[in-house]
Amino acid sequence: MADAACRLGARPVGLMLLHRASQSAGLPQRRLAEAAAPAGAFLPALAPPAPDLPAVIAARLLERAAELPAHPDWHGGHDAAAPAIGLDLFAGGDIRPVWEASRFADVLLLAQATRIDPAGGHLARAEARLSAWCAANPAFRGPAWACGQEAALRALSLALALALLDADRNPPPAARALLALCERRIAATPAYARAQDNNHAISEPAGAFACALLRGDRAAAGRASRQLAAAVARLVAADGGFAQVSAGYARLALDVLSIAEWLRRRHGAPAFPAPLAARAAALAGWLHQVVAAEDGSGPALGVEDGSAFADLGLHGPQDARGSVERAARLFAGMGADLPEDAGCAWLGLPAPTARLPRPARWRAAGSQGWASGGATGLLRTGPLRFRPAQPDLLHFTLRDGKRTVLRDGGTGAYNPAAPWWWQALASGAAHNAVLFDEAEPMPRLGRFLFARWPRLRDLPDGAARRDAAGHRHARRVQVRGRCWTVTDDLAGRFGVATLRWRLPDGDWRLRGPVAEDGRLRLRIDTDAGTAALSLALERGWHSPAYGAIAPCPVLRVTARAPVSRLVTRIWLPDAGDA
């Protein structure tokens, strides 16, 4: 634990100690004493007309509104009456679906439906839903109030719904009261949010900003604005790299920043301090580079939770293009892959003529990328300024358009249905990288914490790492047309090096040093000769979506010392056959 604390740094460790001392002294509990339930109306009696939308988009939105469950599961297996501070978030099953149900995406959807179909009863449903939620989730009790970030996301959704209904400049009394409760919850545990060095530190000041803005408290909005800008300056690098090296978490950060920026503009509040806008634009550029233009799907990089926050275009967790489009228009003054995005139409954001670029070669904090012939490669690199969420350093993902050719295991769940998910998805063997003597590259100390982080450095065509045991691994990537070459140089004291490639489904066969399925072909070569090399196809696992797990084929390459180089060549099918 001392090693992990040293690597995390004095700031997050000190903030976490401050949070725990505050909890021990009962300060958050006192800040969250019993509060009156919101009374009166949450929403206005009338709504403005909808923007000009294609008929198919409007129909789909109304269909989704009709499909909303009458009785959402807001609690799962968690105690709805227990004090939120100190609630065991892992005793009642996976908390993530429970939190999702309380992010008010349903209220947003019904607000949109109201504007499309004013006589459809959607506004009354939204009002009833908010009343039912407040009755089932009394202030500062149960899982919905256990996390400051969730209160912030709820506040942002409510503020956006009110804005869509043109009621955000003078919110109805119950909405104002609920925003005030969210603001109190965010303010109760500020050190915890800042200590995480992740989306908590962005979402919570963004939520506080929205609450203060709608309450008309310009001083509080200014404080939250400065806190938000400071968090973005710390967590988002100038090149677009995010502290959480994850397409899913980058998307959530962008969505939060986009809604905060749109509300700021709508209310005429001062601009967020620099470098927020520039860093958000860079983050939008990074996400644009790693998601497929064809369908918005992204690589299973790092950990993510399937969030699709403020998804006005109904793109869903698997399609990030609406998030990139919205952020690009707001922060970069450019478009991306969806010039006709319905989500941007709801916000009145015009489509610029300029588009975000897709360079053939790029670098960012935590990752590097290549693009050639319609395919893209992504390498997980350093520097490790923030805690890695998985032992995936030097993992390589290869995608051919929207199809993933070499993939990561993915997330699974924060609290998986079975313990074996951890080994299947979050171990070193779950990534496209090299293990030395099958040892884990970092010891796991908790669900989200590792010790003894490897040292990393960039190379002109890749990156290199050295682990605590002295093993050295340098990975270089080259691409010529539709042929990709990954070269792994190995050093240190080891008996066996194991390289795994997680493959797409197919009828895979081995023929000497070659693995092929009729469309793709991989060949493995080594400097130690064929006698030192062994190839096998084994069953592995991947997580196609949050909370799901499925089998996948894995090519396992085993090489005995004194091997020092493994070369993998991947031939993709001709672009017309892909």
C-alpha positions as CSV (number, residue, x, y, z in Angstrom):
1,M,0.0,0.0,0.0
2,A,2.9,2.4,0.7
3,D,4.2,1.8,-2.8
4,A,0.8,2.7,-4.3
5,A,0.5,5.8,-2.1
6,C,3.9,6.9,-3.3
7,R,2.9,6.5,-7.0
8,L,-0.4,8.2,-6.6
9,G,1.3,11.2,-5.1
10,A,0.8,13.5,-2.2
11,R,-2.2,15.3,-3.5
12,P,-4.8,12.5,-4.0
13,V,-3.5,10.6,-0.9
14,G,-3.8,13.7,1.2
15,L,-7.3,14.5,-0.1
16,M,-8.4,10.9,0.6
17,L,-7.0,11.1,4.2
18,L,-8.8,14.4,4.6
19,H,-12.1,12.8,3.4
20,R,-11.7,9.9,5.8
21,A,-10.9,12.2,8.7
22,S,-14.0,14.2,7.8
23,Q,-16.1,11.0,7.7
24,S,-14.7,9.9,11.1
25,A,-15.7,13.2,12.6
26,G,-19.2,12.9,11.1
27,L,-18.9,16.1,9.0
28,P,-20.6,14.8,5.9
29,Q,-23.4,13.3,8.0
30,R,-24.0,16.6,9.7
31,R,-24.0,18.4,6.3
32,L,-26.6,16.0,5.1
33,A,-29.1,16.2,8.0
34,E,-32.7,15.4,7.3
35,A,-34.2,17.7,4.6
36,A,-37.7,18.4,3.5
37,A,-38.9,16.7,0.4
38,P,-39.4,18.9,-2.7
39,A,-43.0,20.2,-2.8
40,G,-45.0,21.7,-5.6
41,A,-44.5,21.3,-9.3
42,F,-41.2,20.2,-10.9
43,L,-42.0,21.1,-14.5
44,P,-43.9,23.9,-16.3
45,A,-47.5,23.5,-17.6
46,L,-46.5,24.2,-21.2
47,A,-43.6,23.4,-23.5
48,P,-42.3,25.1,-26.6
49,P,-42.5,23.3,-30.0
50,A,-39.9,20.8,-31.1
51,P,-37.1,21.7,-33.4
52,D,-37.3,20.6,-37.0
53,L,-36.5,16.9,-36.9
54,P,-36.8,14.2,-39.5
55,A,-40.0,12.3,-39.1
56,V,-38.2,9.0,-38.5
57,I,-36.2,10.6,-35.6
58,A,-39.3,12.0,-34.0
59,A,-41.1,8.7,-34.3
60,R,-38.3,6.8,-32.8
61,L,-38.1,9.2,-29.8
62,L,-41.8,8.8,-29.2
63,E,-41.4,5.0,-29.3
64,R,-38.7,5.1,-26.8
65,A,-40.8,7.3,-24.5
66,A,-43.7,4.8,-24.8
67,E,-41.3,1.9,-23.8
68,L,-40.2,3.5,-20.5
69,P,-40.9,1.1,-17.6
70,A,-43.8,2.2,-15.4
71,H,-41.8,1.3,-12.2
72,P,-38.0,1.8,-12.6
73,D,-35.8,-0.1,-10.2
74,W,-34.2,2.7,-8.3
75,H,-32.7,0.6,-5.5
76,G,-31.7,-2.9,-6.7
77,G,-30.6,-4.9,-3.7
78,H,-29.6,-1.8,-1.7
79,D,-31.4,-0.4,1.4
80,A,-33.4,2.7,0.3
81,A,-33.8,3.9,3.9
82,A,-30.2,3.6,5.0
83,P,-28.1,6.8,5.4
84,A,-26.3,7.4,2.1
85,I,-23.0,8.3,3.6
86,G,-21.3,5.1,4.5
87,L,-23.6,2.8,2.5
88,D,-21.9,-0.4,1.4
89,L,-22.1,0.0,-2.4
90,F,-21.1,-3.6,-3.1
91,A,-23.3,-5.5,-0.7
92,G,-26.5,-5.3,-2.7
93,G,-25.2,-6.3,-6.1
94,D,-23.8,-4.1,-8.9
95,I,-24.6,-0.4,-8.1
96,R,-24.1,0.8,-11.7
97,P,-27.6,-0.1,-13.1
98,V,-29.2,1.4,-10.0
99,W,-27.3,4.7,-10.5
100,E,-28.2,4.8,-14.1
101,A,-31.9,4.6,-13.3
102,S,-31.6,7.8,-11.2
103,R,-29.8,9.9,-13.7
104,F,-33.1,11.2,-15.1
105,A,-32.5,10.1,-18.7
106,D,-36.2,9.2,-18.7
107,V,-37.2,12.7,-17.7
108,L,-35.1,14.1,-20.5
109,L,-36.8,11.7,-23.0
110,L,-40.2,12.7,-21.8
111,A,-39.4,16.4,-22.1
112,Q,-38.4,15.8,-25.7
113,A,-41.5,13.8,-26.3
114,T,-43.6,16.6,-24.8
115,R,-42.3,19.0,-27.4
116,I,-42.9,16.6,-30.3
117,D,-46.4,15.5,-29.1
118,P,-47.8,18.1,-26.7
119,A,-51.1,16.3,-26.3
120,G,-49.5,12.9,-25.6
121,G,-49.5,13.2,-21.8
122,H,-45.7,13.0,-21.7
123,L,-45.3,16.1,-19.5
124,A,-47.7,14.6,-16.9
125,R,-45.7,11.4,-17.0
126,A,-42.5,13.3,-16.4
127,E,-44.0,15.2,-13.5
128,A,-45.3,12.0,-11.9
129,R,-42.0,10.3,-12.4
130,L,-40.1,13.0,-10.6
131,S,-42.6,13.0,-7.7
132,A,-42.3,9.2,-7.5
133,W,-38.6,9.3,-7.5
134,C,-38.4,11.9,-4.7
135,A,-40.9,9.8,-2.6
136,A,-38.8,6.6,-3.2
137,N,-35.5,8.3,-2.6
138,P,-35.8,10.7,0.4
139,A,-32.9,13.1,0.6
140,F,-29.6,11.7,1.6
141,R,-30.9,8.1,2.1
142,G,-30.3,5.1,0.0
143,P,-28.1,4.4,-3.0
144,A,-29.2,7.3,-5.2
145,W,-27.6,9.8,-2.7
146,A,-24.5,7.7,-1.9
147,C,-22.3,9.3,-4.5
148,G,-21.7,13.0,-5.2
149,Q,-21.1,12.4,-8.9
150,E,-24.5,10.8,-9.3
151,A,-26.1,13.8,-7.6
152,A,-24.2,16.0,-10.0
153,L,-25.3,14.0,-13.1
154,R,-28.9,14.0,-11.9
155,A,-28.7,17.8,-11.5
156,L,-27.3,18.3,-15.0
157,S,-30.1,16.1,-16.5
158,L,-32.8,18.0,-14.6
159,A,-31.3,21.4,-15.6
160,L,-31.2,20.3,-19.2
161,A,-34.8,19.0,-19.1
162,L,-35.9,22.3,-17.6
163,A,-34.0,24.2,-20.4
164,L,-35.6,22.1,-23.1
165,L,-39.0,23.0,-21.6
166,D,-37.9,26.7,-21.4
167,A,-38.3,26.6,-17.6
168,D,-34.6,26.9,-16.5
169,R,-34.6,30.6,-15.9
170,N,-37.3,30.4,-13.3
171,P,-37.5,26.8,-12.2
172,P,-40.7,25.6,-10.6
173,P,-40.5,25.2,-6.8
174,A,-40.0,21.5,-6.6
175,A,-37.3,21.5,-9.3
176,R,-35.5,24.3,-7.5
177,A,-35.7,22.4,-4.2
178,L,-34.3,19.2,-5.8
179,L,-31.5,21.1,-7.4
180,A,-30.6,22.5,-4.0
181,L,-30.6,19.0,-2.5
182,C,-28.2,17.8,-5.2
183,E,-26.0,20.8,-4.6
184,R,-25.9,20.0,-0.9
185,R,-24.9,16.4,-1.6
186,I,-22.1,17.5,-4.0
187,A,-20.8,19.9,-1.3
188,A,-20.8,17.2,1.4
189,T,-17.7,15.2,0.2
190,P,-15.5,17.5,-2.0
191,A,-12.2,16.0,-0.9
192,Y,-13.3,12.5,-2.1
193,A,-14.2,13.8,-5.5
194,R,-10.9,15.6,-6.0
195,A,-8.9,12.6,-4.6
196,Q,-10.2,10.3,-7.3
197,D,-8.4,12.1,-10.2
198,N,-11.2,10.9,-12.5
199,N,-14.6,11.9,-13.8
200,H,-15.8,12.6,-10.2
201,A,-13.6,15.7,-10.1
202,I,-15.2,17.0,-13.4
203,S,-18.8,15.9,-12.9
204,E,-19.3,17.3,-9.4
205,P,-18.2,20.9,-10.0
206,A,-20.2,20.8,-13.3
207,G,-23.3,19.7,-11.4
208,A,-22.7,22.3,-8.7
209,F,-22.4,24.9,-11.5
210,A,-25.7,23.9,-13.0
211,C,-27.4,24.0,-9.7
212,A,-26.1,27.5,-8.8
213,L,-26.8,28.8,-12.3
214,L,-30.5,27.8,-12.2
215,R,-30.9,29.1,-8.6
216,G,-29.5,32.4,-9.7
217,D,-26.5,32.3,-7.3
218,R,-23.8,33.8,-9.5
219,A,-21.2,33.7,-6.8
220,A,-21.6,30.0,-6.3
221,A,-21.6,29.4,-10.0
222,G,-18.4,31.3,-10.3
223,R,-16.7,29.2,-7.6
224,A,-17.9,26.0,-9.3
225,S,-16.7,27.3,-12.7
226,R,-13.2,27.8,-11.3
227,Q,-13.2,24.3,-9.7
228,L,-14.3,22.7,-12.9
229,A,-11.7,24.5,-15.0
230,A,-9.0,23.5,-12.5
231,A,-10.1,19.8,-12.7
232,V,-10.0,19.8,-16.5
233,A,-6.6,21.5,-16.5
234,R,-5.3,18.7,-14.3
235,L,-7.0,15.7,-15.8
236,V,-7.1,16.5,-19.6
237,A,-3.7,17.0,-21.3
238,A,-3.2,19.6,-24.0
239,D,-3.0,16.7,-26.5
240,G,-6.4,15.4,-25.5
241,G,-5.2,12.5,-23.3
242,F,-7.5,11.9,-20.3
243,A,-6.5,10.7,-16.8
244,Q,-8.8,7.7,-17.4
245,V,-7.5,6.2,-20.6
246,S,-10.9,5.0,-21.7
247,A,-13.1,5.9,-24.6
248,G,-16.2,5.4,-22.4
249,Y,-15.0,7.7,-19.7
250,A,-13.7,10.3,-22.1
251,R,-17.2,10.3,-23.6
252,L,-18.8,10.9,-20.2
253,A,-16.3,13.8,-19.5
254,L,-17.2,15.3,-22.8
255,D,-20.9,15.0,-22.3
256,V,-20.7,16.6,-18.9
257,L,-18.6,19.5,-20.2
258,S,-20.8,20.0,-23.2
259,I,-24.0,20.3,-21.1
260,A,-22.3,22.6,-18.7
261,E,-21.0,24.8,-21.5
262,W,-24.4,24.9,-23.3
263,L,-26.2,25.9,-20.0
264,R,-23.5,28.6,-19.4
265,R,-24.1,30.1,-22.9
266,R,-27.8,29.9,-22.5
267,H,-27.7,31.8,-19.2
268,G,-25.1,34.3,-20.3
269,A,-22.6,33.4,-17.6
270,P,-18.9,34.3,-17.9
271,A,-16.8,31.9,-19.9
272,F,-15.1,29.1,-18.1
273,P,-11.5,29.9,-17.2
274,A,-8.8,28.7,-19.5
275,P,-7.8,26.1,-20.4
276,L,-11.2,24.4,-20.2
277,A,-12.4,25.1,-23.7
278,A,-9.1,24.2,-25.4
279,R,-8.7,21.0,-23.4
280,A,-12.3,20.0,-24.1
281,A,-11.7,20.5,-27.8
282,A,-8.6,18.4,-27.6
283,L,-10.5,15.6,-25.7
284,A,-13.2,15.7,-28.5
285,G,-10.4,15.3,-31.0
286,W,-9.0,12.3,-29.2
287,L,-12.3,10.5,-28.9
288,H,-13.0,11.3,-32.6
289,Q,-9.8,9.5,-33.6
290,V,-10.6,6.3,-31.6
291,V,-14.3,5.8,-32.5
292,A,-15.4,4.4,-35.9
293,A,-16.9,6.9,-38.3
294,E,-19.2,4.2,-39.6
295,D,-21.1,3.5,-36.4
296,G,-19.5,5.4,-33.5
297,S,-18.3,2.2,-31.8
298,G,-15.1,2.6,-29.8
299,P,-12.3,0.3,-28.5
300,A,-12.7,-1.5,-25.2
301,L,-9.9,0.4,-23.8
302,G,-9.4,0.5,-20.0
303,V,-12.5,0.5,-17.8
304,E,-15.9,2.0,-18.7
305,D,-19.5,1.7,-17.6
306,G,-21.6,2.1,-20.7
307,S,-22.7,5.7,-20.0
308,A,-24.5,7.6,-22.6
309,F,-25.2,10.8,-20.7
310,A,-27.6,13.5,-22.0
311,D,-28.1,11.4,-25.1
312,L,-30.6,13.6,-26.9
313,G,-30.0,11.9,-30.2
314,L,-30.7,8.4,-28.8
315,H,-27.4,7.0,-30.0
316,G,-26.9,4.7,-27.0
317,P,-23.8,3.5,-25.3
318,Q,-22.3,1.9,-28.4
319,D,-22.3,5.0,-30.6
320,A,-20.2,8.0,-29.4
321,R,-20.6,10.1,-32.5
322,G,-23.3,12.3,-31.1
323,S,-21.2,13.1,-28.1
324,V,-18.2,14.0,-30.3
325,E,-20.4,16.0,-32.6
326,R,-21.9,18.1,-29.8
327,A,-18.5,18.7,-28.1
328,A,-16.8,19.5,-31.4
329,R,-19.3,22.2,-32.2
330,L,-19.3,23.7,-28.8
331,F,-15.6,23.7,-28.1
332,A,-13.8,23.5,-31.4
333,G,-16.2,25.2,-33.7
334,M,-16.0,22.2,-36.0
335,G,-18.1,19.2,-36.9
336,A,-17.3,15.5,-36.8
337,D,-19.2,12.6,-38.4
338,L,-22.8,13.5,-37.9
339,P,-23.7,16.9,-39.6
340,E,-27.4,16.1,-39.2
341,D,-27.2,15.0,-35.6
342,A,-30.6,15.3,-33.9
343,G,-29.0,15.9,-30.5
344,C,-27.4,19.1,-31.7
345,A,-30.7,20.1,-33.3
346,W,-32.3,20.0,-29.9
347,L,-29.6,22.4,-28.6
348,G,-29.8,24.7,-31.6
349,L,-26.1,24.0,-32.5
350,P,-25.5,24.7,-36.2
351,A,-23.4,22.4,-38.3
352,P,-20.0,23.9,-39.2
353,T,-18.4,23.2,-42.5
354,A,-15.0,22.4,-41.0
355,R,-14.6,18.8,-39.7
356,L,-12.3,17.3,-37.0
357,P,-9.3,15.6,-38.7
358,R,-8.4,11.9,-38.6
359,P,-4.6,12.0,-38.8
360,A,-2.6,8.9,-39.9
361,R,-0.4,9.1,-36.8
362,W,-1.0,10.7,-33.4
363,R,0.1,10.7,-29.8
364,A,-1.6,11.6,-26.6
365,A,-1.0,11.1,-22.9
366,G,-1.7,7.4,-22.3
367,S,-2.1,6.3,-25.9
368,Q,-0.9,6.4,-29.5
369,G,-2.7,5.7,-32.7
370,W,-2.2,4.8,-36.4
371,A,-4.6,4.8,-39.4
372,S,-4.1,3.2,-42.8
373,G,-6.4,1.8,-45.5
374,G,-9.5,2.2,-43.4
375,A,-8.0,0.4,-40.3
376,T,-6.9,1.9,-37.1
377,G,-4.4,0.8,-34.4
378,L,-4.4,2.0,-30.8
379,L,-1.5,1.4,-28.3
380,R,-1.9,1.9,-24.6
381,T,1.1,3.8,-23.4
382,G,2.3,6.3,-20.7
383,P,3.1,8.4,-18.9
384,L,1.4,7.1,-15.8
385,R,0.5,10.3,-14.1
386,F,-2.7,8.8,-12.8
387,R,-3.6,5.3,-11.5
388,P,-4.1,2.7,-14.3
389,A,-7.5,1.0,-14.1
390,Q,-6.3,-2.3,-15.6
391,P,-2.9,-4.0,-16.2
392,D,-3.2,-3.2,-19.9
393,L,0.0,-1.2,-20.6
394,L,1.3,-1.8,-24.1
395,H,-2.0,-3.4,-25.0
396,F,-2.7,-3.0,-28.8
397,T,-6.1,-2.8,-30.4
398,L,-6.6,-3.2,-34.1
399,R,-9.8,-2.2,-35.8
400,D,-10.8,-2.5,-39.5
401,G,-13.4,0.2,-39.9
402,K,-16.1,-0.7,-37.3
403,R,-14.9,-4.3,-36.9
404,T,-12.5,-5.1,-34.1
405,V,-9.7,-7.4,-35.2
406,L,-7.6,-7.5,-32.1
407,R,-9.5,-6.6,-29.0
408,D,-9.3,-6.0,-25.3
409,G,-11.2,-8.0,-22.7
410,G,-13.3,-5.0,-21.6
411,T,-14.8,-4.1,-18.3
412,G,-17.5,-6.6,-17.3
413,A,-18.9,-4.9,-14.3
414,Y,-17.8,-3.0,-11.2
415,N,-19.3,-5.7,-9.1
416,P,-19.4,-8.7,-11.4
417,A,-22.0,-11.5,-11.2
418,A,-19.2,-14.1,-10.6
419,P,-15.7,-13.7,-9.1
420,W,-14.1,-15.4,-12.1
421,W,-14.9,-12.3,-14.3
422,W,-12.0,-10.5,-12.6
423,Q,-9.4,-13.0,-13.9
424,A,-11.1,-13.3,-17.3
425,L,-11.4,-9.6,-18.0
426,A,-9.1,-7.6,-15.7
427,S,-5.9,-9.7,-15.5
428,G,-2.8,-9.3,-17.5
429,A,-3.8,-12.2,-19.7
430,A,-7.0,-10.4,-20.7
431,H,-5.0,-7.9,-22.9
432,N,-3.0,-8.1,-26.1
433,A,0.4,-7.8,-24.4
434,V,3.3,-9.9,-23.1
435,L,3.4,-11.7,-19.7
436,F,6.7,-12.9,-18.3
437,D,6.4,-16.4,-16.7
438,E,2.6,-15.6,-16.6
439,A,3.1,-13.3,-13.7
440,E,0.8,-10.3,-13.3
441,P,2.6,-7.1,-14.3
442,M,1.2,-5.2,-11.3
443,P,-0.2,-6.6,-8.0
444,R,-3.9,-5.7,-7.4
445,L,-4.6,-4.0,-4.1
446,G,-8.3,-3.3,-4.7
447,R,-11.0,-3.1,-7.3
448,F,-9.5,0.1,-8.8
449,L,-6.0,0.2,-7.4
450,F,-2.7,-1.4,-8.4
451,A,0.8,-1.2,-6.9
452,R,4.3,-1.3,-8.4
453,W,3.4,0.5,-11.7
454,P,5.8,-0.2,-14.6
455,R,7.9,2.6,-15.9
456,L,7.0,3.7,-19.4
457,R,8.6,5.7,-22.1
458,D,7.6,6.6,-25.7
459,L,9.5,5.4,-28.7
460,P,9.3,6.9,-32.2
461,D,7.1,4.1,-33.4
462,G,5.7,2.7,-30.1
463,A,6.5,2.5,-26.4
464,A,8.5,0.6,-23.8
465,R,7.9,-0.5,-20.2
466,R,10.0,-1.9,-17.4
467,D,8.2,-3.7,-14.6
468,A,9.2,-4.0,-10.9
469,A,10.8,-7.4,-11.5
470,G,13.2,-5.9,-14.1
471,H,11.4,-7.3,-17.2
472,R,11.6,-5.0,-20.2
473,H,9.2,-4.9,-23.1
474,A,9.4,-2.6,-26.1
475,R,6.5,-2.6,-28.6
476,R,6.8,-1.1,-32.0
477,V,4.0,-0.8,-34.6
478,Q,4.4,-0.4,-38.4
479,V,1.8,-0.4,-41.1
480,R,2.0,-0.6,-44.8
481,G,-1.3,-0.5,-46.6
482,R,-3.4,-3.4,-45.1
483,C,-0.5,-5.2,-43.4
484,W,0.3,-4.4,-39.8
485,T,3.5,-5.4,-38.0
486,V,3.8,-5.5,-34.2
487,T,7.4,-6.1,-33.0
488,D,7.9,-7.0,-29.3
489,D,11.5,-6.8,-28.0
490,L,11.9,-8.6,-24.6
491,A,14.7,-8.5,-22.0
492,G,15.2,-9.4,-18.4
493,R,15.3,-12.7,-16.4
494,F,12.4,-15.0,-17.4
495,G,11.8,-18.5,-18.6
496,V,8.8,-18.1,-20.8
497,A,7.2,-15.1,-22.5
498,T,3.5,-15.4,-23.4
499,L,1.9,-13.1,-25.9
500,R,-1.9,-13.2,-26.4
501,W,-4.0,-11.9,-29.2
502,R,-7.7,-11.7,-28.6
503,L,-9.3,-12.5,-32.0
504,P,-12.7,-11.9,-33.6
505,D,-15.1,-14.8,-33.8
506,G,-14.4,-17.0,-36.8
507,D,-13.3,-20.5,-37.9
508,W,-9.7,-20.1,-36.7
509,R,-7.1,-22.6,-37.7
510,L,-3.3,-23.0,-37.0
511,R,-0.8,-23.9,-39.7
512,G,2.7,-23.7,-38.3
513,P,3.4,-20.1,-37.2
514,V,0.2,-18.9,-38.9
515,A,-3.3,-18.4,-37.6
516,E,-6.1,-17.7,-40.1
517,D,-9.9,-17.8,-40.4
518,G,-10.3,-17.3,-44.1
519,R,-10.4,-13.5,-43.9
520,L,-7.6,-12.6,-41.5
521,R,-4.1,-14.0,-41.2
522,L,-1.6,-13.6,-38.4
523,R,2.0,-14.9,-38.6
524,I,4.3,-15.1,-35.6
525,D,8.1,-15.1,-36.0
526,T,10.9,-15.1,-33.3
527,D,14.6,-14.6,-33.2
528,A,14.9,-17.8,-31.1
529,G,13.9,-20.2,-33.8
530,T,10.7,-22.2,-34.4
531,A,11.7,-24.8,-31.8
532,A,11.3,-22.2,-29.0
533,L,7.9,-21.1,-30.3
534,S,4.5,-22.6,-29.5
535,L,1.1,-21.4,-30.8
536,A,-2.3,-22.5,-29.5
537,L,-5.9,-21.4,-29.8
538,E,-7.7,-21.1,-26.5
539,R,-11.1,-19.8,-25.3
540,G,-11.0,-16.4,-23.7
541,W,-13.6,-13.9,-22.7
542,H,-14.6,-10.4,-23.5
543,S,-17.2,-7.9,-22.4
544,P,-19.3,-6.7,-25.3
545,A,-21.2,-4.3,-23.1
546,Y,-21.3,-3.3,-19.5
547,G,-22.6,-6.1,-17.3
548,A,-22.1,-8.7,-20.1
549,I,-19.5,-11.4,-20.8
550,A,-19.0,-13.6,-23.8
551,P,-16.4,-16.1,-25.1
552,C,-13.9,-15.2,-27.7
553,P,-11.0,-17.0,-29.4
554,V,-7.5,-16.2,-28.2
555,L,-4.2,-16.9,-30.0
556,R,-1.7,-17.8,-27.3
557,V,2.0,-17.5,-28.3
558,T,4.5,-19.0,-25.9
559,A,8.2,-18.5,-26.4
560,R,11.0,-19.9,-24.2
561,A,14.1,-18.0,-23.3
562,P,16.5,-16.9,-24.6
563,V,13.9,-15.3,-27.0
564,S,14.3,-11.6,-27.3
565,R,12.0,-10.7,-30.2
566,L,8.5,-11.6,-31.3
567,V,7.1,-10.3,-34.6
568,T,3.4,-10.5,-35.4
569,R,2.2,-9.7,-38.9
570,I,-1.5,-9.2,-39.5
571,W,-2.8,-9.2,-43.0
572,L,-6.3,-7.6,-43.3
573,P,-8.6,-8.6,-46.2
574,D,-8.8,-6.2,-49.1
575,A,-10.8,-3.2,-48.2
576,G,-13.6,-4.3,-50.5
577,D,-13.8,-7.7,-48.8
578,A,-13.6,-6.4,-45.2
